[in-house]
């Protein structure tokens, strides 16, 4: 018996309202119709566009056709990327693929546009076949579902599910002779889906994973870290990268070092306390390693195991640069101290925000209150920078080095592109 899942796209794999609503408003305005309110806009996701313009904005056939054309003027250029993958969907697709399921997409969105959306988000590698309406051929959902399945599908003996968020998907499934899962996180209501006769209802993606792949361990997630001198702009870049990864449906666990869990946060307070001026360099290095040991076991490994993207603000490279370089304990001694803490768990990619120590000093001087490490002299930070450069020289393939002297947006764009490429390659 073969197993297949055919997904609807909008409202099931992607949360596409941002681009759709903006483009509906654009078309309405261009044709002299009043701006549709939120409940009306909501109804546009799922049904064929022409139907929605007629039903919900009261257009006649000719005006509705013109509206579809106007909508596409904007949607096909910018609207289709104003979109996000629902959290958990990547994990669901990766899990299904690994478990040997056939994955199709049957969508009311034109085939070409749908292909661009799916490729943009790097979901195309999971999809065996995508079917949407093609030029001059307005296939209905039944035909789309059937053509998204392999041509030799055995409707009696093979197992196929259509997954969608609107009654159109459920009705299509019934017409096509396959079972259906109605999903409650999209644009339809539970009542709509149940009334249409869905075989099964899942309120969340998580429920769907449990339903389709019960007891299955998810594929491993990934581990990323971000590094840089104090004042390199990590805070802003972490926020920007978090947003970008979120949009692509990567489920992030954001954490920091020193810290990240209660025991390690207590150690952080001790390490960074300005009153601990007498702290010996070796004590400092061991406390960072101790905080890391707990963080690796309590946060980092469980997140990777659960299929999430673990993102740590600093990791062992900070110790090598700050304690090895800055405190002059030497690279090897710091690697030795950290070996039992890290115990083989290393980031697949480390973003290094590249600013030299003079620039970072100027930026720090503008900050309000400095901690114990930030108060260390400039020659200290020159050695930290040298420590980072040495690390990058040793393992260039792990580092994503970006020029962090540009505007936050420019830096953020480059970081997001490079990190997304690595994450998608590793899926
Ligand atoms: P943060 O300001 O980025 O939170 O980092 C706290 C300070 O601790 C920062 O000055 C860098 C320093 N640090 C080390 O010296 N060694 C380490 O292993 C880590 C993680 C941070």
Boltz pocket constraint, residues with backbone or C-beta under 6 A from the ligand:
constraints:
  - pocket:
      binder: B
      contacts: [[A, 230], [A, 256], [A, 257], [A, 258], [A, 288], [A, 313], [A, 314], [A, 315], [A, 316], [A, 317], [A, 318], [A, 319], [A, 320], [A, 322], [A, 323], [A, 373], [A, 374]]
      max_distance: 6.0
